[in-house]
Amino acid sequence: DRRCCADVALAAAHGLELVLLKPRRLMNINGLSVASAAEIYNFRPEDIYLVHDDLDKALGKVAIKLGGSAR
């Protein structure tokens, strides 16, 4: 989607409508893509879940964090 400089996929799961977003910007400015998508697709900050890789974690390990910094 050129409007938010990201690859976008719309999906549905368990009765929820999902917007999957993969920004095409540099890591430190991905927030611009997320903010643009939030405006375009009309969702609130509390509706956003960030998923990213973490080389410090073992393969297959998943962690959920509610707020805070990157570490």
N, C-alpha and C positions, 0 to 999 in steps of 0.2 A: 504494500500500500504506500504509494508515494506521499500521501498526506502525512504519514507518521514515520516515514523512512524505516520501514520494517516489513518483514514477511509476516503475513497475517493468515490464520486459518480459523474459520468459524466452525464450531462443533457443538454437539449436545451429548450429555452423559448424565444418567440418573435424574432426568428432569431439569437439568441445569443447562443454560446456554453459555457456551465458553468462547472466549476470544483468546486464541493462542498467538503470542506475539514474539517474534525473534528480531530484535533491533539490528539494523545494518550500520549502526554508528560505532564509534570507538567506545570501549568499555566505560570510560569516565563520563561520557555524555549520553548514555543509554536512557537516562531519565527523561530526556527531551522526547524520545520516541514513546515512552510509556505515558507521559503527560498528554501528548497529542492523541494517542489512541484512547485514553480515558475520556477525552473531550468528544472525539468522533463517535465512539461506541457507547458513550453515556454510562460509565461506571465510576464508582467512588473509590477513594484510596483503600478503604477497608475491604473492597472486593478484589484487590490485587494480591496475587501470590507470585513470588519470585522464585524461579527454579534456576539453579546454576551448578556448574561442576566445581569440585573442590579437590585439588590434588593432595591435600593433607588427609583426606579420608580414604579408607580402604575401598576398593571396588565393590559396589553393591551396597555400601553403607548409606543410609539416609538420615538426615537430621532436620528437625523442624524448629525454627526459631521465630518467636513472635516479637519483632522489633529489635532495635539496637543497632550496633555497628557491624561491620563485616566480620569481625573476630568474635 
